[in-house]
Amino acid sequence: MHSIAHFFEVMKQSKVAFIGTGVTNHDIIRLFRKKGIAVTLLDRKSPEQLGAVYQEYQELGVTFCLGDGYLDCLTEYDVVFRSPGMYYHNEKLQAARKAGVVITSEMEVFFALCPCKIFGVTGSDGKTTTTTLISEFLAHAGYRVHKGGNIGRALLPIIEDIREEDVAVVELSSFQLLSMRQSPDVAVITNIAPNHLDVHGTMEEYIMAKTNLITHQDAFSRTVLNLDNETTWNLRGMVRGTLSAFSRKGHPERGTFLREDGMLCYTENGTETPVVAMQDIRIPGMHNVENYLAAIAAVWGTVSPEVIVDVAKNFGGVEHRIEFVRECGGVKWYNDSIATSPTRVLAGLNSFSQKLIVIMGGYDKKIPFEPMADTVCQKVKLVLLMGLTADKIEAAIRGSKLYQEGAPEFVHVGSMEEAVAEAKKRAKPGDIVTLSPACASFDLYPNFEARGVHYKNLVKELN
């Protein structure tokens, strides 16, 4: 790929299709039409289901291939952009690729064209908070920051506004990374634990997708790996540039660690620099100490310790991640809708020092709930269960060696409204209620954000 202008010229001479209308593709389709590029939308949905989007695209002059056979016309196009949710190894996509169709994604093209330094973050847990912290550090240090990727906005649509002296901070999911053949200047892998095995099928493919973040780095790059997570630390032999580690338990040769006295420190060539005290970090939980360690290792040398301390004291967290909603009648309500996997739930439960009331359940991603069962027995007094996985979660918790009848209690509810009402009825002053689903939301909501917003609105209406 040469220049940005050249890329748009090539697209003008190509027949381009987009699979799906998610957040990622929406703004690019608008931009491509503004540039006079012919665009077709491929989507399983009908015009009625697409609603306002269908109207808007019609007015923009987009053509459509809709319904169950939406992937049957792939070979009619020169270039097809897949959305992150469209699995790269889908048979029809692979057949089209073999037939000479360019199968790409917004992120792949962004990486090829981006004129500025890129910080890329992936991991099974903690990637959004780590991405956000890196962005906050850099913005406070005076950089113009473009944050995007898996975190809610596409960056390709703003490619023409990005200057060489800016920085891009990108969160990348395994689905995005699976087909990536370029890596960022600074790469952070927070950890690797089983996730999305309903799509990837094997843990090997999932790990391989994550490693694409560092496979294509050069000698001038920086890689930050989690010393405490064996699967992640095993990747250190692949690192081409500077390796920095972060650790809550150990003491890396280069990187960040948590000192016995609760001070987060940076170490290099035998020199230790204290950076920020754990108690100065505003967002709760040991997992957030880890997120800080990862983010500090990523920006070290670019951002001063003073900036890091300032962010630590003032940054209140990311929406839907152990987000404080309100206190009502002496009961504190938290929204942890992002907790779509058992490991995420553990991080949330371990952030509090008392027994909780927890709302759980949702769509089945086919990952086992047993890993969180012991902690739920220790940390939770009442579990409100909803969605398709309710029985599976209850069975996993009852199967724990720590489970005793009634500790925790289980109540099955039919909806979020019922869950919030039941929690309100049973909570006493001093209690904490948290939405920690351990599951994706696809059975009832389009995404975890929509679920979190619905929950927060119900909690705000309580009196």
N, C-alpha and C positions, 0 to 999 in steps of 0.2 A: 504494500500500500504506500503510495507516494505522499501526496499532500491531501489536505481536507478537500480542497477545491477539486482535485483530480478524482477523489472518491465520488463526489456528487456527480461529476461528469460521467463517470463509468455507470453509475446508477441510472442516470437519465437515458442511457442507451440500453438498459436492461429491463426485463419484465420481472418485477419484484413482488413477492408475496409475504405476508405476515401470518403466522399461526397464532390465533388468539388475540384478545383485546385487552390484556391485563395492563397494569400500571406501566410496565416496561414498554410495550409496543405503542400505546396510545399516543404519546407525544412524538414518537418517531414518525408514525403514519402522518400526523399533521405536518411535521417538518418536510417530509418527502413530497407531500402534495404541494406545499408552498414552493418547493424547488422544481415543480413540474415533473416529478418522477411518477410513472404509472404504478399504482399499487392495488393489489388484490388482498382482501381479507379472507383467510380460511378459518372457519369456526364451526364447531359442532352445533352451536346455538342457532335458533331460527330468528328471522327478523324481529318477531314479537319479543323473544327472549332478550335480544340485544337492545331493544327499546330505543332510548335517546341516542345511544352510540350509533345505531343503524342510520337514524335520521341524519346525524352530523356527518357521518362518512359518506352518505349518499350525496349530501350537499357539497362535500369536498371532491366528489368525483371518483371515489374509491369503488372498485368492482368487488363482487362477492362470490365465494364458493362456500355455501353453508350446508348444514345438516350432517347426517351420519357419514356421508361419503366425502367429507371435506378434505381428507388427505389423498383422495383418489386422483386429484388433478395436479399433483406436485410437479410432474415432469413437463408441465406447460410453461414453467417459469425458469428464469436464469438464476435468480437469487432468492432463497427462502430464509427469512428470519424466524427462528423458533423462539418461543417464549421460554423462560426458565422452567416453567411447569411442564413443557413438552419434552419428554424423555429423548435424549440424543440417539439412543440405540433402538428407537422405535423402528420396526421393520420397514414401514413405508418410507420413512426418512432415509434410511440406509439404502433402500432400493433407488430412491431419487438421486442420492449422492453418487451411487455407482453409475447412474445414467448421465452424470455430468452436471447435475444441478449443484450450485453452491449452497450448502446448508450452513448458515452462520447464526450469530446472535448479537444482540446489541452490545454486550460486554466485549466480545471478541473484536468487533470493529472499533469500539471505543479505545481498547488497549492499543490497537494498531495505529490509531490516529492521534492519541492524546499527546499534546506538546509538553506537558509538565510532568513533574515527579509524581509517581503513584505509590500510595501506601495501600496494600491489600491485606484484608483480614479474613480468615476462615476459621472454622472449628465447629465442633458439635454444639458447644454451649459457650455463651459469653461473647460471641462475635459482635453482636449489635452494640453492647455497652462498650466493648474495647474500641470498636470503630468510632463510636461517638466521642469517647474520651480523647482519642488521637486527634479528631477534628477540633474538639474544644481546646486542647493544648495548642495546636497550630494556629487556630483563629485568635486565641489570646496573645500569641506571640507575634501577631501582626500579619500573618499570611492570609491571602484570599483562598478560602478552602471550598472545594466542590465535593460534597459528601453524597454518595449514592450507591448504586448496585442493588443488592438484596434488601436494602434498608429503606426502600420506599420511593426512590426516583431514578429514572433513567438518566445517564450522563451524555449519551450520544446526541440527544437533541440540543445540548448547550455547547457542543464541541467547538463551535466557531467563536464562542465568548471566552474560551479558556486560554490564558496567556502562559508563556513559558515559565514565568516566575511564580505562578500559582501552585497549589498542591491539590491532588485528587485523593480522597480517602474512600476506599471502596470495600464494601462488605460483599463477600462472594459465597454462594451456597455450593454444595456438591453438584447440584444440577447445572449451575453455570460453569463450574470448573471442569466438568467432565470432558468438554470439547475444547477447552482453552489450550492454546499453544504459545502463549506469551505470559510472562510473569511480571509482577510489579517490582519497583525499585526496592521497596521495603516490604517484606512479607511476614505476616504474623499468623502462626497456627496456635490457637488457644488450647485446644485439646482434640482428641478423636475418641468418640465413644459410639456404640451402635446407634444408628438413626437412619430413617428413610429406607429401611431394608425392604419395605413394600415395593419400592421402585427399583433400587439398585440390585436387589436379589442377593448379592453376596457382600460380606464385609470387605473382601479384597477390592471389589470395584469401588466401593465407597472410599476406602483409603487411597486408592489410585487417583480418584477424582480430586481429593484434597491435596495430594502431592503435586498436582499440576500448578499449584500456586508457587512452588519453588523450583520445579524441574527446569524451567526456561530462564532462570535468573543468570546474570553474568557475574564476573569477578568484582564489579563495582557495587554490587547489591548488598543489602543487609537482610538477614533472616532471623526471626525471633521464634524460638521454640520453647514449649513447656517441658522443663526438666522433670517435673513430677508426674508426667503422663507418658508411660512407657512407649505406647504406639507412636506418639508424636516425637519423642526424643530419639527413637530409632531411625528417624529420617535425617539425622544430622550428617550422615555420610554423604548425602546428596547435595549439601550446601556448597555453592560455588564462591560466594563472597564472604562477608563477615558474619560469623554466627554469634548471636546473643541469646542467652537463655533467661527464663524467668522462673523463680522457684519460691514457693511458700515454705518448703521443708528443708531444702538443701542450700548449698553455697556455690553458685556457678563461677567459673573462671572469669567470664565476661557476661555482664547482664545485671538483672535486678533480683533482689531477694528480700525476705522478711526477716529482720534481725530479731533475736530473742526478746528484746525490749519493745517490740511492736513498731520499730522504725523501718520504713521501706527504703532500701539503699541501692545504689548502683556501684558495681565493682568492675575494675579493669586494671590489668597489669599490677595486681596486688593492692591497688588504691581503692579504699571504700569512701563513697560520698553519701552521707545521709540525705534523703530527699524529702520525705513527708511522713509524719507520724500517723499510724493506723487510726487513732482516735480522731484525727482531723478530717477523715474521709466522711463526707456527709451521707453517702448512700450505704444502707446497712448490709452486713453479710460478709463472710470470709471470701466468698466467690468474687465479690467486688474488689477485695484486696488483690486477688489474682488478676482481675481485669486491669487494675491500676498498674501492677507490676509489668504486665504485657505491654500496655500502652506506653509506659515510661521507657521501657527498653527500645520501643520502636522510634521514639522521638529524641532519644538522648543525643546531645550534641547540637540539636536544632532548636530545642526549647530549654529555657533556663529553669532551675529548680523553683525559683520564685513563682513562675507561671504555673507550674504543676501544683504547688501548695495552694495557690489562689483558686484553681479549678476544683481541687479536692474539697476545699471548704465551702464552695458555693454551688457546685453542680448537683442538682436534685434528682438526677436519674432519668431514665428513658421511659416514655409512656408505656404502660402494660408490663413493666418489669418491676415487680414488688413496688408498685406505685401506690403511694398513700392517697386514698380517695377522700375520706373524711372520718370524723369522729361523731358518733351519734349515740346519745344516752350512755356515754362512758365506754362504748364499743368502738374499736378502731377497725376500719375496713380497708383492705389492700387489694389491688388489682394486679395479678401476676399471669395475665392471659397468655403471655409469651411462653409460659411453662408447658410446652407441647410434648415434652418427653419426661420420663421418670427422673433422669439426672437433673433436669431443670427444676423439677419439683423439689428434689433434695436440696438444691441450692437455696430455694425459697424458704423451705421449712427450717433450714439451719441458720437462717438470718435472724430468727426470733428465739428468745430464751424461755418461752412459756408454751403451754399446750394450746393448739389452735383449733378453730372451726374451719374446715376446708371444703370448698366446692370442687368436685372432680368429675371427669368423664367427657366423652365426645366421640369423635371418629376414630376408627381402629387403624393405626399405622403399622400394625403387626409387630410392635416391639414389646418385649415382656415387661410386666409391671412389678415382677418380683424384686428387682433391685431397690425399689423404694419402700417395700413393705415393712422392713424392720424399723426404719426411721419414722414412718407414718405411725406405727404402734407407740413409739417413744414420744413423738412430738404433737400428735393430733388426738383431740378428745371426741370430735364428731366429724364424720365424713358425709357430706351431702352428695349423692351420686346421680348423674344424669347422662343421657346419651347412650350410644350403642355399646360403649365399653363398661357400663356400670357394673354388670355382673362379674366381668373379668377382673376389674380392679378390686371388687370386694373379695373375690376368691383368692387373689394374690395376697391381700392383707391378712385374711383369715389363715392363710398358709404359713405366715411368719411364725418362727419359734417364740417370738416375743408377744404374740397376740393372746389376749385374755378376753373372754366373753364380755362385751360391753365396753372394752377399751381398745380401740375406739368404738363408738356407736356408729351404726350405719342408718341413713335414711335415704330412700330412693325418691327422687322428684322428677316431674315430667317436663320442666322448663326452667329457664333462668329466673323467671318471675317467681316460680314456686320455691326455687333454691334460696333466693334472697329473703323471701317472706319467712321461710322456715328458719333460716339463720337468725333473722331478727327476733323471731319468737323465742328461740332457745338461748340466745347470747345474753350473758349477764355483764354488768359494768366491769371493765377491766379486761374483757375478752378481746381477741383479735380474730376477725373473719378474713379469709383470703380466697380469692379465685385462683386455684392452681390446678388446671385441668388434667395435666399429664398426657393430653391427647391433642390432636389437631381438631379444628372446629368444623371441618367440611360437612358434617352431618346436619348442622343447624345454621351455620354462618359461612359467608364467603371466605373469611380469614380470621386470624386471631385478633386483629385490630377491631373488627366489627363486633366480635364477641366481647372484647374488653370494654368497648364504648357502651354496648347495651347494658352490661353489668354495672358500669359506673353510673349510667343514667338512672337505673333502678335504685342504686344505693343513694344517689343524691336526692331522690324523691321521698326517701324514708323520713318519717317525723316521729 
